[in-house]
Amino acid sequence: MVLITLIGEKLAVEGLEFTYVGANSECKNCKLKTVCFHLKPGRNYTITNIRDKKHTCNVHEGNAVIVEVNELPFIAVAVEEVPEGTKTTVERQKCKNIGCSFFEICTNRALQDKKTYTIKKTFGKIDCPLGYDLYKVELMD
């Protein structure tokens, strides 16, 4: 299934990777907002095709264009070592150590509670400064 969204024409480059950060309040009255807001917050996407259609946009400089995107796997941590290809539930950690180099992957906002993910790749155990047994993994829906 092809995912489409809108992006500023100056950013529309095939192969560009971006992170969808969520809905923008400036878009609340836009008739096309559902095209932009259906992506998953915190997830990375890559542009695979740029369509010719342009639309005016209050957020982007210039116009917005329709692009086709692919959702990319994302990095998180698992509380046990899990083989690649396994389907498992991975929960966001409740860490407050914002200075830790692993904070972003431990608290990855792309993780949805009680959702099952497929382990695409395992990177091994991380050196958690708080002493938790955590394993860096690449996940996909």
GUTI-429497 format. One line per 4 residues: number of its first residue (from 0); their letters; for each residue x, y, z of C-alpha. Coordinates in Angstrom, 3 decimals, padded with zeros to 6 digits. Each point is the difference from the previous one (the first is absolute). Example, Ala and Ser with C-alpha at 12.3 -4.5 7.8 and 13.67 -1.06 7.14 Angstrom:
BEGIN
0) AS) 012.300:-004.500:007.800  001.370:003.440:-000.660 .
***
This chain:
BEGIN
0) MVLI) 000.000:000.000:000.000  001.334:003.398:-000.975  -000.013:002.662:002.722  -000.405:003.578:-001.158 .
4) TLIG) 000.472:003.258:001.843  000.776:003.638:-000.664  003.397:001.597:000.470  001.455:003.404:-000.839 .
8) EKLA) 001.141:000.137:-003.622  003.508:001.069:001.075  000.290:-003.169:002.102  -001.478:-002.335:-002.599 .
12) VEGL) 002.987:-002.077:-001.122  -000.163:-003.716:-000.772  001.940:-001.925:002.627  -000.403:002.704:002.663 .
16) EFTY) -000.622:-001.480:003.441  -002.068:001.939:002.516  -001.629:-000.508:003.379  -003.685:000.758:000.294 .
20) VGAN) -000.393:001.945:003.232  -003.793:000.190:000.064  -002.855:002.376:-000.677  000.672:003.723:-000.288 .
24) SECK) -002.574:002.370:001.503  000.477:002.410:-002.921  -001.600:-002.633:-002.222  -003.287:-000.325:001.895 .
28) NCKL) -002.021:001.798:-002.704  001.748:-001.569:-003.003  -002.247:-002.163:-002.178  002.942:-002.330:-000.760 .
32) KTVC) 001.192:-000.582:003.576  -001.117:-003.639:000.042  002.539:-000.720:-002.747  002.788:001.279:002.265 .
36) FHLK) -001.282:-001.226:003.359  -000.383:-003.717:-000.771  003.708:-000.773:000.490  001.201:-001.368:003.356 .
40) PGRN) 001.631:002.543:002.341  003.640:-000.743:000.745  000.391:-002.302:-002.998  002.487:000.490:-002.831 .
44) YTIT) -001.021:-000.015:-003.637  001.839:000.188:-003.305  -001.351:001.699:-003.116  -000.283:-002.472:-002.865 .
48) NIRD) -001.838:002.079:-002.610  -001.004:003.622:-000.537  -003.296:000.694:-001.722  -000.652:003.036:-002.193 .
52) KKHT) -002.936:001.433:001.968  000.722:003.072:002.181  -002.105:001.613:002.707  000.257:003.246:001.918 .
56) CNVH) 001.216:-000.476:003.559  000.144:002.326:003.003  002.842:-001.932:001.633  002.522:-000.618:-002.768 .
60) EGNA) 001.803:002.705:-001.923  -001.527:-000.060:-003.466  -002.394:-002.818:-000.866  -000.399:-003.511:001.310 .
64) VIVE) 000.239:-002.967:-002.350  -001.405:-003.493:000.220  002.645:-002.640:000.648  -000.058:-003.760:000.351 .
68) VNEL) 001.843:-001.283:003.059  001.119:-003.261:001.596  -000.022:-000.464:003.743  003.454:-000.941:001.291 .
72) PFIA) 000.893:-002.343:002.855  000.911:001.744:003.254  002.404:-000.595:002.863  -001.144:-000.762:003.541 .
76) VAVE) 001.008:-002.215:002.924  -001.350:-003.362:001.111  000.231:-001.299:003.566  001.168:-003.409:-001.181 .
80) EVPE) 002.133:-001.322:-002.804  -002.370:-000.863:-002.844  000.982:-001.738:-003.268  -000.457:001.813:-003.310 .
84) GTKT) -003.351:-000.699:-001.644  -001.764:-000.474:003.333  -003.287:001.775:000.659  -000.071:001.522:003.468 .
88) TVER) -001.374:002.840:002.081  002.555:002.716:000.733  -000.857:002.643:002.585  001.377:003.527:000.296 .
92) QKCK) 002.308:000.253:003.018  -000.895:002.378:002.827  003.492:001.495:000.228  000.652:003.568:001.114 .
96) NIGC) 003.760:-000.037:-000.645  -000.162:002.505:-002.889  003.779:000.321:-000.122  000.419:-003.655:-000.931 .
100) SFFE) 001.093:-000.738:-003.566  -002.744:-002.669:-000.218  -002.836:002.208:001.310  -001.561:000.598:-003.442 .
104) ICTN) -000.221:-003.685:-000.913  -001.133:-001.071:003.476  -002.832:002.525:000.039  -000.719:-000.089:-003.741 .
108) RALQ) -003.356:001.700:-000.497  -000.682:-002.156:-003.061  -000.703:-002.970:002.304  -003.673:-000.660:000.577 .
112) DKKT) -001.079:-001.670:003.254  -000.970:-003.667:-000.232  000.792:-000.144:-003.735  001.823:-002.940:-001.546 .
116) YTIK) 003.044:000.730:-002.161  002.322:-002.132:-002.092  003.682:000.036:000.959  001.744:000.828:-003.298 .
120) KTFG) 003.520:000.129:001.423  001.699:-000.399:003.366  003.043:002.034:000.998  000.749:-001.591:003.360 .
124) KIDC) -000.049:001.145:003.593  000.415:003.688:000.803  002.016:001.336:002.907  -002.807:001.547:002.052 .
128) PLGY) 001.438:002.379:002.626  -002.868:-000.948:002.350  000.876:-003.688:-000.273  -003.070:-001.234:-001.881 .
132) DLYK) 000.323:-002.953:-002.381  -001.032:001.591:-003.303  000.599:-001.045:-003.596  000.108:002.331:-003.003 .
136) VELM) -002.341:-001.189:-002.785  -001.393:001.193:-003.316  -003.788:-000.345:-000.181  -002.656:-000.006:-002.690 .
140) D) -003.790:-000.221:000.233 .
***
